[in-house]
Amino acid sequence: ETKLWKEIFTRYSKGAILTGSSAGAIVMGNFQMINIINAFEKDAKPNWVRGFGLVNWAIIPHFDWAIKHDRNKVMNFLKDAPNKVGKIAGIDEETAVIVRDSSEFEVWGKGKIQMFRDNFDS
């Protein structure tokens, strides 16, 4: 942990607002698929690593686009993710998730958020 990260987390814990889109959203989760583009476009094996842990779930952005282009591949990513990853949130494009705490959030925008796992929901 760097001094900068400690300061960011301290301020976040006290109510500061953090925002992120696309890769900036991915890193806020407890885990992240760091090779999501290669996994999707080049059939690389998904590589899950720890994220910042600001929410208790992993985040996959552009979810509506991904499902539209290759639903089976996306569903396999979700199903085959290691158990340690836990819940996974698929967040549509043009959609914001306002997180109040790890268990309470609100969805704004044109799309939706879909939560997966706990014995895999599809």
Secondary structure, 3 states (H helix, E strand, C coil): CCHHHHHHHHHHHCCCCCCCCCHHHHCCCCEEECCHHHHHHHCCCCCEEECCCCCCCEEECCHHHHHHHHHHHHHHHHHHCCHHHCCEEEECCCEEEEEEECCEEEEEECCCEEEECCCCCC
